[in-house]
Amino acid sequence: MINDFIQMAVSNLDLSEDTARSATGGLLQMIQDKVGGDEASQLMEQLPGSQELMSIASDGNSGGGLGGLVSQVGSMLGGNLGSAAGLLGMLGDAGLSADKLGPFASLFVGFLKDRIDSGVVDQIMEKLPELQELLG
């Protein structure tokens, strides 16, 4: 089912399949790492293919690039940019341009709300406010 989202991102946002896969896998990995617990488990159970996509994303994640730079700047400014910078950096490292960050996040959250328990999505959004911030 996660491949349905990837195809939707490719066609709606004019992304390459590699970029859509990398960004989606990274976002799922961030949900797993930051949200964890029952919410992340339920999400992964209801999105067949998500575990495989996360493993591919984590294998290719260098932890550098824009994410590392923005995190360092955020730390110097008191740490307020940390989580949001990590999300923005991960999506940027995946190949998303700045103008596609918000639309990608909106498409992802909309996809989740259409296909899995909305209570689970709400709990994920509550525990991952940096994703909410991308929605504008």
N, CA, C and O atoms as a Tinker XYZ file with bonds, in Angstrom:
   544  protein
     1  N      0.812000   -1.198000    0.000000    73     2
     2  CA     0.000000    0.000000    0.000000    64     1     3
     3  C      0.860000    1.270000    0.000000    63     2     4     5
     4  O      0.459000    2.287000   -0.565000    81     3
     5  N      2.035000    1.216000    0.627000    73     3     6
     6  CA     2.883000    2.404000    0.644000    64     5     7
     7  C      3.344000    2.752000   -0.771000    63     6     8     9
     8  O      3.643000    3.910000   -1.066000    81     7
     9  N      3.399000    1.741000   -1.644000    73     7    10
    10  CA     3.753000    2.016000   -3.040000    64     9    11
    11  C      2.700000    2.876000   -3.728000    63    10    12    13
    12  O      3.013000    3.613000   -4.663000    81    11
    13  N      1.432000    2.783000   -3.262000    73    11    14
    14  CA     0.387000    3.662000   -3.798000    64    13    15
    15  C      0.722000    5.119000   -3.509000    63    14    16    17
    16  O      0.546000    5.988000   -4.363000    81    15
    17  N      1.211000    5.381000   -2.288000    73    15    18
    18  CA     1.587000    6.753000   -1.952000    64    17    19
    19  C      2.766000    7.220000   -2.802000    63    18    20    21
    20  O      2.779000    8.349000   -3.291000    81    19
    21  N      3.738000    6.356000   -2.970000    73    19    22
    22  CA     4.913000    6.734000   -3.757000    64    21    23
    23  C      4.501000    7.116000   -5.176000    63    22    24    25
    24  O      4.971000    8.120000   -5.711000    81    23
    25  N      3.633000    6.324000   -5.780000    73    23    26
    26  CA     3.166000    6.641000   -7.126000    64    25    27
    27  C      2.376000    7.951000   -7.146000    63    26    28    29
    28  O      2.465000    8.727000   -8.097000    81    27
    29  N      1.598000    8.186000   -6.078000    73    27    30
    30  CA     0.841000    9.429000   -5.970000    64    29    31
    31  C      1.797000   10.622000   -5.871000    63    30    32    33
    32  O      1.574000   11.652000   -6.509000    81    31
    33  N      2.858000   10.483000   -5.073000    73    31    34
    34  CA     3.835000   11.562000   -4.928000    64    33    35
    35  C      4.559000   11.815000   -6.251000    63    34    36    37
    36  O      4.803000   12.964000   -6.619000    81    35
    37  N      4.898000   10.752000   -6.955000    73    35    38
    38  CA     5.581000   10.888000   -8.245000    64    37    39
    39  C      4.703000   11.676000   -9.220000    63    38    40    41
    40  O      5.172000   12.608000   -9.873000    81    39
    41  N      3.430000   11.294000   -9.312000    73    39    42
    42  CA     2.567000   11.943000  -10.301000    64    41    43
    43  C      2.082000   13.320000   -9.857000    63    42    44    45
    44  O      2.027000   14.238000  -10.675000    81    43
    45  N      1.731000   13.486000   -8.586000    73    43    46
    46  CA     1.176000   14.764000   -8.137000    64    45    47
    47  C      2.242000   15.837000   -7.917000    63    46    48    49
    48  O      1.972000   17.022000   -8.109000    81    47
    49  N      3.445000   15.435000   -7.519000    73    47    50
    50  CA     4.476000   16.418000   -7.175000    64    49    51
    51  C      5.629000   16.449000   -8.173000    63    50    52    53
    52  O      6.599000   17.183000   -7.987000    81    51
    53  N      5.518000   15.645000   -9.235000    73    51    54
    54  CA     6.545000   15.591000  -10.273000    64    53    55
    55  C      7.911000   15.241000   -9.676000    63    54    56    57
    56  O      8.914000   15.903000   -9.942000    81    55
    57  N      7.920000   14.171000   -8.853000    73    55    58
    58  CA     9.155000   13.685000   -8.237000    64    57    59
    59  C      9.643000   12.458000   -8.979000    63    58    60    61
    60  O      8.866000   11.775000   -9.647000    81    59
    61  N     10.922000   12.182000   -8.861000    73    59    62
    62  CA    11.419000   10.905000   -9.358000    64    61    63
    63  C     10.979000    9.841000   -8.363000    63    62    64    65
    64  O     10.720000   10.143000   -7.198000    81    63
    65  N     10.895000    8.608000   -8.818000    73    63    66
    66  CA    10.500000    7.530000   -7.917000    64    65    67
    67  C     11.519000    7.361000   -6.796000    63    66    68    69
    68  O     11.143000    7.089000   -5.655000    81    67
    69  N     12.802000    7.519000   -7.106000    73    67    70
    70  CA    13.840000    7.407000   -6.078000    64    69    71
    71  C     13.673000    8.463000   -4.986000    63    70    72    73
    72  O     13.808000    8.162000   -3.800000    81    71
    73  N     13.379000    9.696000   -5.386000    73    71    74
    74  CA    13.175000   10.768000   -4.420000    64    73    75
    75  C     11.953000   10.480000   -3.558000    63    74    76    77
    76  O     12.001000   10.636000   -2.338000    81    75
    77  N     10.859000   10.060000   -4.189000    73    75    78
    78  CA     9.637000    9.761000   -3.438000    64    77    79
    79  C      9.873000    8.610000   -2.462000    63    78    80    81
    80  O      9.409000    8.664000   -1.324000    81    79
    81  N     10.581000    7.581000   -2.889000    73    79    82
    82  CA    10.877000    6.445000   -2.006000    64    81    83
    83  C     11.769000    6.864000   -0.837000    63    82    84    85
    84  O     11.518000    6.501000    0.313000    81    83
    85  N     12.799000    7.624000   -1.145000    73    83    86
    86  CA    13.735000    8.046000   -0.119000    64    85    87
    87  C     13.053000    8.945000    0.914000    63    86    88    89
    88  O     13.229000    8.752000    2.117000    81    87
    89  N     12.282000    9.918000    0.453000    73    87    90
    90  CA    11.590000   10.830000    1.362000    64    89    91
    91  C     10.541000   10.089000    2.192000    63    90    92    93
    92  O     10.406000   10.343000    3.389000    81    91
    93  N      9.813000    9.191000    1.573000    73    91    94
    94  CA     8.780000    8.430000    2.296000    64    93    95
    95  C      9.416000    7.507000    3.326000    63    94    96    97
    96  O      8.958000    7.431000    4.467000    81    95
    97  N     10.462000    6.813000    2.927000    73    95    98
    98  CA    11.155000    5.923000    3.866000    64    97    99
    99  C     11.749000    6.686000    5.032000    63    98   100   101
   100  O     11.686000    6.233000    6.175000    81    99
   101  N     12.324000    7.841000    4.748000    73    99   102
   102  CA    12.883000    8.668000    5.816000    64   101   103
   103  C     11.816000    9.183000    6.761000    63   102   104   105
   104  O     12.024000    9.228000    7.973000    81   103
   105  N     10.679000    9.571000    6.213000    73   103   106
   106  CA     9.580000   10.057000    7.045000    64   105   107
   107  C      9.020000    8.937000    7.908000    63   106   108   109
   108  O      8.722000    9.151000    9.083000    81   107
   109  N      8.877000    7.763000    7.347000    73   107   110
   110  CA     8.420000    6.617000    8.134000    64   109   111
   111  C      9.420000    6.269000    9.234000    63   110   112   113
   112  O      9.031000    5.936000   10.353000    81   111
   113  N     10.705000    6.349000    8.908000    73   111   114
   114  CA    11.739000    6.071000    9.914000    64   113   115
   115  C     11.676000    7.096000   11.043000    63   114   116   117
   116  O     11.828000    6.751000   12.214000    81   115
   117  N     11.452000    8.358000   10.682000    73   115   118
   118  CA    11.342000    9.397000   11.706000    64   117   119
   119  C     10.129000    9.141000   12.602000    63   118   120   121
   120  O     10.206000    9.332000   13.816000    81   119
   121  N      9.019000    8.714000   12.015000    73   119   122
   122  CA     7.838000    8.381000   12.814000    64   121   123
   123  C      8.165000    7.232000   13.752000    63   122   124   125
   124  O      7.808000    7.269000   14.930000    81   123
   125  N      8.837000    6.220000   13.241000    73   123   126
   126  CA     9.223000    5.074000   14.067000    64   125   127
   127  C     10.120000    5.517000   15.228000    63   126   128   129
   128  O      9.924000    5.091000   16.366000    81   127
   129  N     11.104000    6.372000   14.933000    73   127   130
   130  CA    12.070000    6.806000   15.945000    64   129   131
   131  C     11.472000    7.780000   16.953000    63   130   132   133
   132  O     11.704000    7.649000   18.155000    81   131
   133  N     10.703000    8.760000   16.470000    73   131   134
   134  CA    10.218000    9.836000   17.339000    64   133   135
   135  C      8.889000    9.511000   18.017000    63   134   136   137
   136  O      8.653000    9.921000   19.154000    81   135
   137  N      8.025000    8.779000   17.324000    73   135   138
   138  CA     6.694000    8.482000   17.868000    64   137   139
   139  C      6.728000    7.158000   18.605000    63   138   140   141
   140  O      6.305000    7.060000   19.757000    81   139
   141  N      7.239000    6.133000   17.920000    73   139   142
   142  CA     7.358000    4.815000   18.526000    64   141   143
   143  C      6.033000    4.277000   19.050000    63   142   144   145
   144  O      4.959000    4.729000   18.653000    81   143
   145  N      6.132000    3.312000   19.942000    73   143   146
   146  CA     4.971000    2.759000   20.625000    64   145   147
   147  C      3.904000    2.186000   19.718000    63   146   148   149
   148  O      4.150000    1.801000   18.575000    81   147
   149  N      2.713000    2.147000   20.276000    73   147   150
   150  CA     1.574000    1.559000   19.574000    64   149   151
   151  C      1.226000    2.303000   18.292000    63   150   152   153
   152  O      0.850000    1.688000   17.295000    81   151
   153  N      1.351000    3.629000   18.318000    73   151   154
   154  CA     0.975000    4.411000   17.138000    64   153   155
   155  C      1.837000    4.037000   15.932000    63   154   156   157
   156  O      1.319000    3.785000   14.844000    81   155
   157  N      3.147000    4.004000   16.130000    73   155   158
   158  CA     4.038000    3.656000   15.025000    64   157   159
   159  C      3.806000    2.212000   14.582000    63   158   160   161
   160  O      3.811000    1.923000   13.385000    81   159
   161  N      3.605000    1.312000   15.532000    73   159   162
   162  CA     3.358000   -0.092000   15.185000    64   161   163
   163  C      2.084000   -0.243000   14.375000    63   162   164   165
   164  O      2.051000   -0.981000   13.390000    81   163
   165  N      1.034000    0.455000   14.789000    73   163   166
   166  CA    -0.231000    0.381000   14.050000    64   165   167
   167  C     -0.082000    0.952000   12.647000    63   166   168   169
   168  O     -0.617000    0.405000   11.683000    81   167
   169  N      0.642000    2.043000   12.543000    73   167   170
   170  CA     0.865000    2.645000   11.235000    64   169   171
   171  C      1.577000    1.657000   10.314000    63   170   172   173
   172  O      1.168000    1.459000    9.170000    81   171
   173  N      2.644000    1.038000   10.821000    73   171   174
   174  CA     3.417000    0.108000    9.995000    64   173   175
   175  C      2.588000   -1.122000    9.613000    63   174   176   177
   176  O      2.711000   -1.637000    8.501000    81   175
   177  N      1.754000   -1.582000   10.528000    73   175   178
   178  CA     0.887000   -2.734000   10.232000    64   177   179
   179  C     -0.124000   -2.409000    9.151000    63   178   180   181
   180  O     -0.455000   -3.262000    8.327000    81   179
   181  N     -0.618000   -1.175000    9.151000    73   179   182
   182  CA    -1.659000   -0.788000    8.205000    64   181   183
   183  C     -1.113000   -0.273000    6.879000    63   182   184   185
   184  O     -1.876000    0.031000    5.962000    81   183
   185  N      0.210000   -0.175000    6.782000    73   183   186
   186  CA     0.846000    0.271000    5.536000    64   185   187
   187  C      1.815000   -0.797000    5.035000    63   186   188   189
   188  O      3.023000   -0.678000    5.241000    81   187
   189  N      1.306000   -1.826000    4.386000    73   187   190
   190  CA     2.200000   -2.857000    3.867000    64   189   191
   191  C      3.308000   -2.270000    2.996000    63   190   192   193
   192  O      3.073000   -1.408000    2.149000    81   191
   193  N      4.512000   -2.761000    3.231000    73   191   194
   194  CA     5.672000   -2.296000    2.487000    64   193   195
   195  C      6.457000   -1.218000    3.214000    63   194   196   197
   196  O      7.561000   -0.872000    2.793000    81   195
   197  N      5.909000   -0.682000    4.296000    73   195   198
   198  CA     6.582000    0.424000    4.989000    64   197   199
   199  C      7.863000   -0.026000    5.684000    63   198   200   201
   200  O      8.841000    0.722000    5.711000    81   199
   201  N      7.877000   -1.223000    6.242000    73   199   202
   202  CA     9.087000   -1.709000    6.922000    64   201   203
   203  C     10.254000   -1.818000    5.944000    63   202   204   205
   204  O     11.373000   -1.411000    6.257000    81   203
   205  N      9.991000   -2.366000    4.766000    73   203   206
   206  CA    11.047000   -2.519000    3.761000    64   205   207
   207  C     11.562000   -1.154000    3.310000    63   206   208   209
   208  O     12.763000   -0.960000    3.127000    81   207
   209  N     10.646000   -0.227000    3.136000    73   207   210
   210  CA    11.023000    1.115000    2.702000    64   209   211
   211  C     11.869000    1.810000    3.763000    63   210   212   213
   212  O     12.823000    2.512000    3.429000    81   211
   213  N     11.531000    1.622000    5.037000    73   211   214
   214  CA    12.315000    2.217000    6.117000    64   213   215
   215  C     13.715000    1.628000    6.162000    63   214   216   217
   216  O     14.682000    2.352000    6.400000    81   215
   217  N     13.838000    0.348000    5.941000    73   215   218
   218  CA    15.171000   -0.268000    5.999000    64   217   219
   219  C     16.052000    0.250000    4.873000    63   218   220   221
   220  O     17.253000    0.442000    5.065000    81   219
   221  N     15.477000    0.476000    3.716000    73   219   222
   222  CA    16.228000    1.039000    2.596000    64   221   223
   223  C     16.650000    2.468000    2.928000    63   222   224   225
   224  O     17.786000    2.861000    2.663000    81   223
   225  N     15.733000    3.245000    3.507000    73   223   226
   226  CA    16.032000    4.638000    3.859000    64   225   227
   227  C     17.116000    4.721000    4.919000    63   226   228   229
   228  O     17.999000    5.574000    4.832000    81   227
   229  N     17.063000    3.847000    5.922000    73   227   230
   230  CA    18.065000    3.914000    6.988000    64   229   231
   231  C     19.434000    3.461000    6.491000    63   230   232   233
   232  O     20.457000    3.948000    6.973000    81   231
   233  N     19.467000    2.541000    5.539000    73   231   234
   234  CA    20.745000    2.113000    4.966000    64   233   235
   235  C     21.412000    3.247000    4.193000    63   234   236   237
   236  O     22.638000    3.359000    4.177000    81   235
   237  N     20.603000    4.086000    3.555000    73   235   238
   238  CA    21.157000    5.154000    2.737000    64   237   239
   239  C     21.303000    6.470000    3.463000    63   238   240   241
   240  O     21.747000    7.449000    2.863000    81   239
   241  N     20.948000    6.529000    4.729000    73   239   242
   242  CA    20.972000    7.794000    5.469000    64   241   243
   243  C     22.367000    8.078000    5.991000    63   242   244   245
   244  O     22.892000    7.342000    6.826000    81   243
   245  N     22.952000    9.133000    5.500000    73   243   246
   246  CA    24.303000    9.497000    5.925000    64   245   247
   247  C     24.297000   10.381000    7.156000    63   246   248   249
   248  O     25.314000   10.510000    7.837000    81   247
   249  N     23.145000   10.996000    7.449000    73   247   250
   250  CA    23.062000   11.869000    8.601000    64   249   251
   251  C     23.714000   13.227000    8.370000    63   250   252   253
   252  O     23.819000   14.021000    9.306000    81   251
   253  N     24.146000   13.507000    7.166000    73   251   254
   254  CA    24.821000   14.773000    6.897000    64   253   255
   255  C     23.947000   15.712000    6.115000    63   254   256   257
   256  O     22.736000   15.786000    6.321000    81   255
   257  N     24.576000   16.424000    5.221000    73   255   258
   258  CA    23.853000   17.327000    4.345000    64   257   259
   259  C     23.174000   18.457000    5.084000    63   258   260   261
   260  O     23.624000   18.889000    6.145000    81   259
   261  N     22.097000   18.923000    4.514000    73   259   262
   262  CA    21.349000   20.042000    5.067000    64   261   263
   263  C     20.868000   19.761000    6.478000    63   262   264   265
   264  O     20.910000   20.647000    7.332000    81   263
   265  N     20.408000   18.537000    6.739000    73   263   266
   266  CA    19.906000   18.200000    8.068000    64   265   267
   267  C     20.948000   18.418000    9.141000    63   266   268   269
   268  O     20.650000   18.999000   10.185000    81   267
   269  N     22.165000   17.960000    8.903000    73   267   270
   270  CA    23.228000   18.138000    9.876000    64   269   271
   271  C     23.576000   19.598000   10.070000    63   270   272   273
   272  O     23.781000   20.037000   11.202000    81   271
   273  N     23.646000   20.360000    8.992000    73   271   274
   274  CA    23.971000   21.774000    9.077000    64   273   275
   275  C     22.902000   22.541000    9.835000    63   274   276   277
   276  O     23.223000   23.320000   10.733000    81   275
   277  N     21.630000   22.332000    9.487000    73   275   278
   278  CA    20.555000   23.054000   10.146000    64   277   279
   279  C     20.465000   22.662000   11.613000    63   278   280   281
   280  O     20.180000   23.511000   12.458000    81   279
   281  N     20.700000   21.396000   11.931000    73   279   282
   282  CA    20.688000   20.959000   13.328000    64   281   283
   283  C     21.788000   21.647000   14.120000    63   282   284   285
   284  O     21.573000   22.044000   15.266000    81   283
   285  N     22.968000   21.791000   13.518000    73   283   286
   286  CA    24.068000   22.462000   14.204000    64   285   287
   287  C     23.732000   23.925000   14.460000    63   286   288   289
   288  O     23.995000   24.438000   15.547000    81   287
   289  N     23.161000   24.596000   13.480000    73   287   290
   290  CA    22.761000   25.994000   13.660000    64   289   291
   291  C     21.697000   26.084000   14.743000    63   290   292   293
   292  O     21.747000   26.972000   15.594000    81   291
   293  N     20.730000   25.165000   14.715000    73   291   294
   294  CA    19.683000   25.151000   15.732000    64   293   295
   295  C     20.251000   24.965000   17.121000    63   294   296   297
   296  O     19.784000   25.600000   18.067000    81   295
   297  N     21.246000   24.111000   17.266000    73   295   298
   298  CA    21.878000   23.897000   18.563000    64   297   299
   299  C     22.563000   25.164000   19.047000    63   298   300   301
   300  O     22.500000   25.493000   20.231000    81   299
   301  N     23.209000   25.869000   18.146000    73   299   302
   302  CA    23.890000   27.107000   18.531000    64   301   303
   303  C     22.892000   28.183000   18.948000    63   302   304   305
   304  O     23.221000   29.066000   19.739000    81   303
   305  N     21.675000   28.108000   18.417000    73   303   306
   306  CA    20.660000   29.113000   18.731000    64   305   307
   307  C     19.762000   28.684000   19.882000    63   306   308   309
   308  O     18.697000   29.267000   20.086000    81   307
   309  N     20.168000   27.696000   20.619000    73   307   310
   310  CA    19.386000   27.300000   21.774000    64   309   311
   311  C     18.623000   26.008000   21.592000    63   310   312   313
   312  O     17.867000   25.619000   22.483000    81   311
   313  N     18.789000   25.339000   20.491000    73   311   314
   314  CA    18.197000   24.024000   20.303000    64   313   315
   315  C     16.767000   24.019000   19.807000    63   314   316   317
   316  O     16.187000   22.942000   19.669000    81   315
   317  N     16.172000   25.157000   19.534000    73   315   318
   318  CA    14.773000   25.194000   19.146000    64   317   319
   319  C     14.505000   24.660000   17.744000    63   318   320   321
   320  O     13.364000   24.330000   17.420000    81   319
   321  N     15.508000   24.572000   16.931000    73   319   322
   322  CA    15.313000   24.084000   15.568000    64   321   323
   323  C     15.478000   22.575000   15.449000    63   322   324   325
   324  O     15.145000   22.012000   14.406000    81   323
   325  N     15.977000   21.907000   16.472000    73   323   326
   326  CA    16.388000   20.518000   16.410000    64   325   327
   327  C     15.505000   19.569000   15.635000    63   326   328   329
   328  O     15.899000   19.104000   14.565000    81   327
   329  N     14.312000   19.264000   16.144000    73   327   330
   330  CA    13.466000   18.259000   15.512000    64   329   331
   331  C     12.970000   18.704000   14.149000    63   330   332   333
   332  O     12.994000   17.933000   13.190000    81   331
   333  N     12.519000   19.952000   14.063000    73   331   334
   334  CA    12.034000   20.451000   12.781000    64   333   335
   335  C     13.163000   20.465000   11.756000    63   334   336   337
   336  O     12.952000   20.130000   10.591000    81   335
   337  N     14.347000   20.848000   12.187000    73   335   338
   338  CA    15.496000   20.858000   11.283000    64   337   339
   339  C     15.823000   19.457000   10.813000    63   338   340   341
   340  O     16.169000   19.250000    9.650000    81   339
   341  N     15.714000   18.492000   11.717000    73   339   342
   342  CA    15.974000   17.108000   11.339000    64   341   343
   343  C     15.023000   16.628000   10.266000    63   342   344   345
   344  O     15.434000   15.959000    9.317000    81   343
   345  N     13.746000   16.966000   10.411000    73   343   346
   346  CA    12.749000   16.575000    9.421000    64   345   347
   347  C     13.016000   17.273000    8.089000    63   346   348   349
   348  O     13.018000   16.634000    7.037000    81   347
   349  N     13.241000   18.587000    8.141000    73   347   350
   350  CA    13.512000   19.329000    6.907000    64   349   351
   351  C     14.781000   18.839000    6.236000    63   350   352   353
   352  O     14.827000   18.684000    5.016000    81   351
   353  N     15.808000   18.597000    7.032000    73   351   354
   354  CA    17.066000   18.115000    6.483000    64   353   355
   355  C     16.937000   16.745000    5.863000    63   354   356   357
   356  O     17.495000   16.484000    4.797000    81   355
   357  N     16.193000   15.855000    6.534000    73   355   358
   358  CA    16.005000   14.501000    6.002000    64   357   359
   359  C     15.273000   14.575000    4.670000    63   358   360   361
   360  O     15.662000   13.905000    3.714000    81   359
   361  N     14.229000   15.374000    4.596000    73   359   362
   362  CA    13.479000   15.481000    3.341000    64   361   363
   363  C     14.324000   16.138000    2.257000    63   362   364   365
   364  O     14.257000   15.749000    1.091000    81   363
   365  N     15.122000   17.138000    2.644000    73   363   366
   366  CA    16.020000   17.770000    1.671000    64   365   367
   367  C     17.079000   16.805000    1.188000    63   366   368   369
   368  O     17.389000   16.759000   -0.003000    81   367
   369  N     17.647000   16.019000    2.121000    73   367   370
   370  CA    18.656000   15.023000    1.746000    64   369   371
   371  C     18.066000   13.963000    0.816000    63   370   372   373
   372  O     18.783000   13.372000    0.009000    81   371
   373  N     16.755000   13.727000    0.933000    73   371   374
   374  CA    16.091000   12.747000    0.075000    64   373   375
   375  C     15.890000   13.277000   -1.341000    63   374   376   377
   376  O     15.526000   12.530000   -2.249000    81   375
   377  N     16.130000   14.575000   -1.518000    73   375   378
   378  CA    16.015000   15.148000   -2.854000    64   377   379
   379  C     14.814000   16.051000   -3.056000    63   378   380   381
   380  O     14.578000   16.519000   -4.170000    81   379
   381  N     14.044000   16.310000   -1.992000    73   379   382
   382  CA    12.906000   17.211000   -2.132000    64   381   383
   383  C     13.388000   18.657000   -2.127000    63   382   384   385
   384  O     14.164000   19.050000   -1.256000    81   383
   385  N     12.938000   19.438000   -3.083000    73   383   386
   386  CA    13.275000   20.860000   -3.093000    64   385   387
   387  C     12.392000   21.579000   -2.076000    63   386   388   389
   388  O     11.344000   21.065000   -1.684000    81   387
   389  N     12.813000   22.754000   -1.655000    73   387   390
   390  CA    12.111000   23.503000   -0.612000    64   389   391
   391  C     10.640000   23.724000   -0.948000    63   390   392   393
   392  O      9.789000   23.684000   -0.060000    81   391
   393  N     10.334000   23.956000   -2.222000    73   391   394
   394  CA     8.948000   24.212000   -2.606000    64   393   395
   395  C      8.078000   22.962000   -2.580000    63   394   396   397
   396  O      6.858000   23.058000   -2.710000    81   395
   397  N      8.689000   21.789000   -2.415000    73   395   398
   398  CA     7.910000   20.539000   -2.397000    64   397   399
   399  C      7.752000   19.967000   -0.990000    63   398   400   401
   400  O      7.031000   18.986000   -0.805000    81   399
   401  N      8.419000   20.566000    0.012000    73   399   402
   402  CA     8.364000   20.032000    1.375000    64   401   403
   403  C      6.938000   20.022000    1.926000    63   402   404   405
   404  O      6.442000   18.987000    2.372000    81   403
   405  N      6.288000   21.186000    1.890000    73   403   406
   406  CA     4.917000   21.284000    2.399000    64   405   407
   407  C      3.940000   20.415000    1.622000    63   406   408   409
   408  O      3.176000   19.663000    2.227000    81   407
   409  N      3.948000   20.500000    0.295000    73   407   410
   410  CA     3.041000   19.652000   -0.479000    64   409   411
   411  C      3.272000   18.152000   -0.243000    63   410   412   413
   412  O      2.315000   17.379000   -0.207000    81   411
   413  N      4.528000   17.743000   -0.083000    73   411   414
   414  CA     4.816000   16.331000    0.191000    64   413   415
   415  C      4.226000   15.924000    1.533000    63   414   416   417
   416  O      3.579000   14.883000    1.644000    81   415
   417  N      4.451000   16.752000    2.555000    73   415   418
   418  CA     3.922000   16.449000    3.892000    64   417   419
   419  C      2.395000   16.397000    3.872000    63   418   420   421
   420  O      1.798000   15.509000    4.480000    81   419
   421  N      1.763000   17.339000    3.179000    73   419   422
   422  CA     0.298000   17.363000    3.085000    64   421   423
   423  C     -0.240000   16.128000    2.386000    63   422   424   425
   424  O     -1.228000   15.533000    2.817000    81   423
   425  N      0.421000   15.754000    1.305000    73   423   426
   426  CA     0.009000   14.566000    0.572000    64   425   427
   427  C      0.150000   13.319000    1.439000    63   426   428   429
   428  O     -0.725000   12.452000    1.431000    81   427
   429  N      1.248000   13.228000    2.185000    73   427   430
   430  CA     1.501000   12.079000    3.057000    64   429   431
   431  C      0.448000   11.977000    4.160000    63   430   432   433
   432  O     -0.121000   10.908000    4.383000    81   431
   433  N      0.191000   13.081000    4.843000    73   431   434
   434  CA    -0.794000   13.070000    5.930000    64   433   435
   435  C     -2.191000   12.777000    5.379000    63   434   436   437
   436  O     -2.948000   12.017000    5.983000    81   435
   437  N     -2.532000   13.369000    4.250000    73   435   438
   438  CA    -3.828000   13.081000    3.625000    64   437   439
   439  C     -3.963000   11.615000    3.251000    63   438   440   441
   440  O     -5.018000   11.010000    3.443000    81   439
   441  N     -2.893000   11.049000    2.716000    73   439   442
   442  CA    -2.886000    9.623000    2.365000    64   441   443
   443  C     -3.129000    8.780000    3.609000    63   442   444   445
   444  O     -3.935000    7.849000    3.584000    81   443
   445  N     -2.433000    9.104000    4.698000    73   443   446
   446  CA    -2.613000    8.347000    5.941000    64   445   447
   447  C     -4.040000    8.457000    6.451000    63   446   448   449
   448  O     -4.635000    7.458000    6.857000    81   447
   449  N     -4.585000    9.648000    6.432000    73   447   450
   450  CA    -5.939000    9.857000    6.949000    64   449   451
   451  C     -6.976000    9.108000    6.127000    63   450   452   453
   452  O     -7.995000    8.672000    6.661000    81   451
   453  N     -6.723000    8.955000    4.831000    73   451   454
   454  CA    -7.654000    8.232000    3.958000    64   453   455
   455  C     -7.580000    6.725000    4.131000    63   454   456   457
   456  O     -8.537000    6.019000    3.812000    81   455
   457  N     -6.444000    6.216000    4.638000    73   455   458
   458  CA    -6.233000    4.775000    4.604000    64   457   459
   459  C     -6.066000    4.081000    5.950000    63   458   460   461
   460  O     -6.201000    2.861000    6.038000    81   459
   461  N     -5.777000    4.836000    6.985000    73   459   462
   462  CA    -5.635000    4.182000    8.282000    64   461   463
   463  C     -6.490000    4.903000    9.316000    63   462   464   465
   464  O     -7.043000    5.970000    9.048000    81   463
   465  N     -6.590000    4.320000   10.476000    73   463   466
   466  CA    -7.385000    4.856000   11.578000    64   465   467
   467  C     -6.985000    6.300000   11.855000    63   466   468   469
   468  O     -5.820000    6.586000   12.130000    81   467
   469  N     -7.962000    7.216000   11.779000    73   467   470
   470  CA    -7.658000    8.632000   11.964000    64   469   471
   471  C     -7.157000    8.930000   13.378000    63   470   472   473
   472  O     -6.408000    9.888000   13.571000    81   471
   473  N     -7.550000    8.137000   14.358000    73   471   474
   474  CA    -7.044000    8.323000   15.717000    64   473   475
   475  C     -5.547000    8.096000   15.782000    63   474   476   477
   476  O     -4.839000    8.805000   16.497000    81   475
   477  N     -5.060000    7.115000   15.041000    73   475   478
   478  CA    -3.632000    6.835000   14.986000    64   477   479
   479  C     -2.905000    8.008000   14.337000    63   478   480   481
   480  O     -1.850000    8.426000   14.815000    81   479
   481  N     -3.457000    8.533000   13.262000    73   479   482
   482  CA    -2.833000    9.676000   12.577000    64   481   483
   483  C     -2.793000   10.887000   13.511000    63   482   484   485
   484  O     -1.780000   11.584000   13.578000    81   483
   485  N     -3.875000   11.136000   14.219000    73   483   486
   486  CA    -3.909000   12.271000   15.149000    64   485   487
   487  C     -2.856000   12.120000   16.245000    63   486   488   489
   488  O     -2.204000   13.097000   16.614000    81   487
   489  N     -2.686000   10.916000   16.761000    73   487   490
   490  CA    -1.683000   10.680000   17.802000    64   489   491
   491  C     -0.269000   10.879000   17.253000    63   490   492   493
   492  O      0.598000   11.420000   17.940000    81   491
   493  N     -0.044000   10.445000   16.032000    73   491   494
   494  CA     1.264000   10.634000   15.402000    64   493   495
   495  C      1.540000   12.127000   15.227000    63   494   496   497
   496  O      2.636000   12.597000   15.533000    81   495
   497  N      0.559000   12.863000   14.739000    73   495   498
   498  CA     0.734000   14.295000   14.525000    64   497   499
   499  C      0.990000   15.019000   15.846000    63   498   500   501
   500  O      1.765000   15.973000   15.893000    81   499
   501  N      0.343000   14.567000   16.909000    73   499   502
   502  CA     0.548000   15.177000   18.219000    64   501   503
   503  C      1.973000   14.954000   18.720000    63   502   504   505
   504  O      2.556000   15.829000   19.359000    81   503
   505  N      2.527000   13.781000   18.427000    73   503   506
   506  CA     3.874000   13.453000   18.893000    64   505   507
   507  C      4.965000   13.901000   17.926000    63   506   508   509
   508  O      6.151000   13.824000   18.250000    81   507
   509  N      4.580000   14.362000   16.760000    73   507   510
   510  CA     5.543000   14.811000   15.754000    64   509   511
   511  C      5.114000   16.196000   15.236000    63   510   512   513
   512  O      4.731000   16.339000   14.075000    81   511
   513  N      5.183000   17.211000   16.112000    73   511   514
   514  CA     4.687000   18.548000   15.719000    64   513   515
   515  C      5.433000   19.148000   14.536000    63   514   516   517
   516  O      4.888000   19.996000   13.829000    81   515
   517  N      6.665000   18.722000   14.312000    73   515   518
   518  CA     7.410000   19.260000   13.179000    64   517   519
   519  C      6.767000   18.877000   11.848000    63   518   520   521
   520  O      6.890000   19.612000   10.869000    81   519
   521  N      6.084000   17.736000   11.804000    73   519   522
   522  CA     5.346000   17.374000   10.593000    64   521   523
   523  C      4.133000   18.290000   10.443000    63   522   524   525
   524  O      3.818000   18.737000    9.340000    81   523
   525  N      3.461000   18.565000   11.544000    73   523   526
   526  CA     2.323000   19.488000   11.534000    64   525   527
   527  C      2.739000   20.867000   11.023000    63   526   528   529
   528  O      1.998000   21.513000   10.283000    81   527
   529  N      3.934000   21.310000   11.427000    73   527   530
   530  CA     4.437000   22.626000   11.003000    64   529   531
   531  C      4.605000   22.702000    9.483000    63   530   532   533
   532  O      4.392000   23.757000    8.886000    81   531
   533  N      4.981000   21.595000    8.866000    73   531   534
   534  CA     5.139000   21.597000    7.405000    64   533   535
   535  C      3.808000   21.760000    6.677000    63   534   536   537
   536  O      3.761000   22.208000    5.532000    81   535
   537  N      2.737000   21.389000    7.357000    73   535   538
   538  CA     1.413000   21.484000    6.726000    64   537   539
   539  C      0.928000   22.920000    6.636000    63   538   540   541
   540  O     -0.019000   23.223000    5.910000    81   539
   541  N      1.587000   23.805000    7.382000    73   539   542
   542  CA     1.253000   25.218000    7.321000    64   541   543
   543  C      0.095000   25.511000    8.139000    63   542   544
   544  O     -0.336000   26.662000    8.210000    81   543
